[in-house]
Amino acid sequence: MESFPGLGSGAHRPVTLGSRHMVSAGHHAAAQAGLAILEAGGNAVDAGVAAGIALGVLQSDLVNVAGVAPIMIRMADSGEVTTISGLGCFPKQASSAWFRENHGGEIPPGLKRTVVPAAPDAWIAALAKYGTMRFSDVAAAAI
């Protein structure tokens, strides 16, 4: 990691700088987790998964390991964009008809608003198809 004097002075949050890689996340420690993966030879997918898992620990009020993780990946060589849904679904019995009959068509706060967790599956699928590192390696910073 290089030092750039004067850069970041007056910043309200910690500044992490690099000259070979770039990671952006909602928390500086999650960005640092992703950067460490890149420094260890991982690719962008490995780093993104590491940052996502770290956010589940660092900002669990906003990002939850038992939540969703939609992923978009742009292939550098072809420019092709692929997606991994990473979205959970409601339990089978939580049909729109059930919500209309029992809650006036609204989804009430609390447990009934919860979907089946999809983030872990999305992260594992991304690593299996596009990553270069093991799940245990990219999750290490969050443990």
Beta strands, then each sheet from edge to edge (+ up, - down):
strand 1: 71-74
strand 2: 81-84
sheet 1: 1+ 2-
end
